[in-house]
């Protein structure tokens, strides 16, 4: 059969050209496409690395800002506490001065009241002595019938007190 004998020649020739075309495609891809794909991958990796570095820098900056913020808040809190303590001290001094003035006024009133009490006590004792002298005169007159002078009755009452 002549068709079978041509089959090897036809397939051999086609196989040869198939290898040539595949070789051309392979070297074409290797020389043209692979460098472009490698460059794209390298660019993407560089962009990812740069983005990560920028993110780390931003995070460091944010941490520094937070540290500064916390320090300023702590300083403000310390200043506020200092101001409050200062105000308390001033108020305590004012209150202490007011208490001293009030104590002085109370002491003055107490001294005045004590003097009035002593004067009232002295006056009451004189009245009691006078009444006691009169009562002693009346009792002596009633009991013994003797007449006692007011001066003698006052002397006797003073001696008894």
Secondary structure, DSSP 8 states (H G I E B T S, - for coil): -HHHHHHHHHHHHHHHHHHHHHHHHHHHIIIIIHHHHHHHHHHHHHHHHHHHHHHHHHHHHHHHHHHHHHHHHHHHHHHHHHHHHHHHHHHHHHHHHHHHHHHHHHHHHHHHHHHHHHHHHHHHHHHHHHHHHHHHHHHHHHHT-----HHHHHHHHHHH-
